[in-house]
Amino acid sequence: MTADPVRILLVDDQPLVRSGLRVLIADTPDLEVVAEAGNGAEAVRLAAEHAPDVVVMDIRMPGMDGIEATGHITAGPGAPRVLVLTTFDEDEHVYGALRAGAGGFAVKDMPLDDILAAIRVVAAGDALIAPGVTRRLIADFVGGTGPHGRAERAPKPVAGITGREREVLVLVGRGRSNGEIAEELFISIATAKAHVARLFTKLGARDRVHLVIMAYELGLVSAEP
């Protein structure tokens, strides 16, 4: 039985960007564009109207920007996942997107097929997007080099989690997928998923990006690549 396609809301003030993604997605049976928006306010309205699985969100847009729109869209129960499209020269804006609840990041000059893969990953709530980019952004965010950073600290004990869960948290912080965690720790993928799910509950994390931030803030992962 074929699964329903991932329903996508495209948000970008550049029609060419939306058009390129829309044309590519049209040839991809497991993904479907249900609506498009050219600014944040329109994105919030259309997200409520269409209830997409994933919102592909630009940051810099006229009026309400992508950060504010992400905050509105991710605020309620059962909210869509948000994949932020960014460029290296917009790093300072991504810190706000992290706090607003973005679930992943893609770079606009990535190959289109890689952006499609990022959409699937965000829809599944699994691995982080563009691990090297995410590592740099979050290292800046908590490591002291970015506008909201802080000095690196020695690793801290984490109350309420087991030694194995701590190992899993370290690997999540390094951008590993559940499959990669399973391979590295010689456990099944189902067991890796169970450990990650328990970390969400025990640490009060809203998503995998939040777990990565926690791993950096606790000093469990170095800001170095």
N, C-alpha and C positions, 0 to 999 in steps of 0.2 A: 504494500500500500504506500503510495507516494505521499510524503509529508507536504504540508502546506508551505508555500514559499514564504521567505522572510519578507515582511511588509516594510517598506522603506519610505521615509519622508526626506527628500533632498532639500537642504537649506543653504543657499548661497546667493549673494547679490550679483554674481556673474552668470548670466544665462549660458555662456559657453561652457562653464564648468558643469552646470546642471545637465546641459544637453549631452556632453560627453559621457557622463555617468549614466544618464537615462538610456542612451543608445546601447551602451555596453550591457547594462542590466537587462535590456529587452531580449538579448540573446542568451540570458542566463536563467534556466528554468527554476532554480531554487531561490531566486530573488525577484522582487516585484516592487516597482515604484508606485505608491498609492497617491502621492501628492508632492507638490513642489512649493517652496516659499522663497521669497527674495529678501526677507528681513526677519528679525527675531520675533516681532509681534505677530506676524503672519504665521510663523512657525509654531508659536504657542497655540494659536487658534486652530491650526490644521492638525496639530498633534492631538488636541482634545477631540476634534471632529472625527479623525480617521483611526486613532489608536494604533499607530504603527508599532512594529517591533523594534525598529532602529531608526533614529534620527541622525542623518549625516549632516553635521553642523559646521558651517563656517564661523569664524570668530569675528572678523571685522566686517560689519554691515551697517548701513545707515539706520538711524533710530535706535531701536533695541538691538544690542549686539548679541553675539552668540553665547557669551558668558551669562548674561542676564536671562536669555531665553532658556539656556540649559537648566538654570536654577528653577525656573517655573515648571519646565517640562518634567524634571525628575523629582519634583516635590511630593507628588501623591503616591498612594499605593498602586502597585501594578504599573508603574511608569515605564515608558519606553527606555531602552538603553540609548545613550548618546555617544556617537563616534565623532570626535572633533577633528576637523581638517585644519592643519596648521602649516606654517613655513618656519624655517629656522630663524628668520628675522622677527618672528612674532612670539618668541619664547616667553617674554614677560607677560603675555596675555594668558598663557596656558596655566599659570598658577591659579588664576581666578577660575578657570574651567575645572581644575581639579577640585577646588573647594565647592564648586557648584554642582558636582555630582557626575561629571563626564566619566564614561566607562572605558574609553579607549582613545587612541590618537593615531592619526595617519597624516603623512606629509603629502602636500599637494603635488609634489613632483615625483612621487612614487609611481611605478607602473600601474596602470589601471587595474590589472589583474590582482596586484597586491592590495589595492584598496578594496576590491571585492572580497578578497580573503579576510581583510580586516573587518568588514561588515559581518561576515559569517562568525568570526570569533567573538565579536561584541554581542551578536544576537545569542550566542551560546553562553555568554557570561563566563567565558573560559580565559584563555591566556591574554596577556597584555599585547598591545599593538606596537609594532616597530620597537622592539625591546631596546635597541641602542639609543633611539631618540627618547623613549620614556625614561631610560636610566639617566640620561643627561638632564632631562627636565626635573626629575624628582631629586636627583643628587643636588641640583641647584636649589630646589625648593627647601630641602632640609639640611643641606650640607654647608651653607654659608656663602655660596657664590652668587646666588640669585637674589632678586629684590626682597624676598621673604625668607631667605635662608637663615640658618643658624649654624654655629660651629659644630663639627662632628664630635660625638661623644663616645666614650667607651661603652661596649655592649652592656645592656641592663637586663636583670632578671625579669621574666615575664610571668606574673602570677597567674595561676589557674590553667596553664597549658602543660602538656607532657613534653618530655624530651624529644619525642618523635614529631610532635606538632611544632616544636621550635625549629627542628630541622626543615620541616615543610615550609614554615614561614620564611626562613632564610632563602629557600629556593624560589618561593613566590616573589620575594623581594628582588631576586636576580632575574625576574622575567620568565621563569620556566613555566611551561604549560603543564597540565596534569599528567600528560603522557611522559614528558621529560622528567618530572618529579618521580613518577613511578619507576622509570628506567634507572635513574640515579640512586634511588633508595632501595631498589630491588623489591618493590611492592607492586601490587596490581593497580591499574588505573582507577578501578572502583575504590580501592583503599585510599589512594591519593585524593580522590574527590571527596571522600568522607572526612579526611583530615582537614581539607580546605573548608568544607562546610562547617566543621566544628570550630575552626578558627574564626569564621564569620560570626558565629554565635557567641563564643567566649570573649572575643575582643570587640564586639559591637561594630564590626566593619560593614559598611553598606555594600561594598563590592570589592573586586580584586585589586583595583587601583588603590583603594583605601588601605588594603593589607600591605601593599608595596610601600606606601608612605609610612605606615607604622613600622615596618621592618627597618627603614632608614632612620626614623626618629628614635627607635630603640637601640640604634647602633649595631644591629645585627648584620647589616649589609654595608659595605664600604661604598663611599661616593666615587671611588675609582672604578673604571670599567673592569 
